[in-house]
Amino acid sequence: MNIIAALLLTLQTMFVVTEPVPELSIAEQFKMKTLAPGDQIQNLVFLGIVNGKNLFANDELRSWYEARDYCSSVDMEIAVINTEAEVNLLMNSYHGYEFSLHHWIAPVGLRNIPWRNMIEGTDICNAFYAGDQDDEFRIGLCEWGWRTLCQLEDSKIQDLRST
């Protein structure tokens, strides 16, 4: 081998260009491992599984519309909280993980949990509030900056694991 060929081979091995590895979606990460409450993936804290829903909290402040779009951007949907078991999971998560204060949710909820109309005559959206003294559903201006609750259906994860 001549000196130029040896030099080219050395340069090729020194400057190998690799393709960037794409970031896996939440569902794809679930396919590979099981999360425990408190684990984090892509700035989301896993709160637990209840009624076939994997619930995640994100602490970045967003409007309700931005929260909905954020959940969609990570292959989830904004959380639907409509059973006592789901509320209990959230209430129990308040003290154990990175979950507190207002979190946007989908526009459904338990009728027997108090709703607080914070501003009359405005475009209002739904949130779940977890606090030291009370846990309740609230409504507020959709533009307010609150945290986000996302959900990933267990069936979506099971479908991925079976492939």
N, C-alpha and C positions, 0 to 999 in steps of 0.2 A: 504494500500500500504506500502510495507516495505521500509526501508531507502535506499537500493540499487536501487530499481526501481524508487524512487523519484529522486535520484541523477542522474540516467541515463536520465530520462525525462528532468531534468533541463539542463544537458549537451547537449542534442539533441536540445533544443530550443535556447541555447546560440550559438551553432556552426552550424547553418543551412547553408548548402552549396547550393548556388544558381548558376544556369547556367548563364554565361555571356550573356547579351542581344546583339544580333548581330546588327551592325550598319546598318541603312537603307540606301539604294541607293538613289541617287538624285531623281530618278523618283518616288520611294516610298515615299519620303518626300513631293514631289509635290502632290502626291495623297491625302495627309492629309491636306495640306494648300497651299494657294496661296502666292507666293513671290512677294515682291515689289522691284523695282530696288534699288540696294545698299545692299540688304539682302545678308547674307553669309551662305553657306552650304559647309561643308567639304573643307575649304580653297578656295572656289570659290566665286567670287562676281557675283551676278545676275545682268546683264546689262539691260535686258528687253526682250520683245517678238516682233519679226518682221517676217512677212511671214511664220508664223507657226514654227519659230525657237526660242527657249529659249537660249539666249547667256550668257555665263559665262566666266569670266576672272580669271586667276590664275597667281600670280606674281612670282612664283618660276621659276628660270632660267633653261631651258632645251634645248637640241637639238631638231630639228624638229621631229626626230624619237621618242624621249622620250616624246615630247608633244603629238604626235599622240597616243602613248601607254598609256599615262596618261589619256587622254580623254576616251579611251576605258576602262580603269580600273575603271572609275566612271560611267560606262554605258552610255557614250556619244560618240560623234565623234568629231574630230577636225573640227572647224567651216568652213563652206563654205560661203564665202562672195561674192555674185554675183549680187546684186541689189543696186540701189541707196538708197533705204529705209534702207537696212542693213548698208551701209556705214554711212548714216545719224545718225542711232542709235548709232554707235560706236563713231562718232564725237561728238555727244551730251553727251555721257557717259563720255568722256574724262575729262570734268571739274567737273562732279558731283560725280563720284565714284572712286574706286581704279582701274583706267584703264588709262594707259599712256604708251608711248614708243612702242617698237616692241613686237608684239604678233604673234606667228606662226598661220597660217591658211592653209586650204586645197589648192591644186594647181589650183585654178580657181579664177577669179576675173573680175572686170569691165575692159574693154579695154580702156575706155576713162579716166581712172585715171592713172597718171604716174607710171611707173615701173622703178626702179632704179637698174641696174645691178651693184652691189657693187664690185664684183671681176670677171674678165673675165676668162673663161676656167675652171670653177670649178663646182662641184656638188652643185646646188643652189636650194633653197626651197623658198616658198612664205610666206610673213608676211604682216601684216597691221601695219602701223606706225601712232600713234596718238601723235601729238605734239602741242606746243603752236602756231607755225607759219604755220604748214602744216599737212595735213592728206593724206596719200597715201599708195598705195601698193608698197612693195619693195621685192627684192629677195636678199638672202644672203646665206652664207655657211650653209648647213644643220646642221653642228656641232656647230654652234654658240649658245650660251646660251641666248635665248630670252624667253619671257613670253608666255603663252598659252591662246588661245581662244577655248572654247569647245561649242558645241551646243547639245541641246536635242530637238528632234522633238516634237511639241505639240501633234501630233497624238499618240505618245508613252505614253504620260501622260494621254490623254483621254482614251486610252485603259485600263490603270491601274485603272482610276477612275470608269470605268464602271463595273469592276469586284468586 
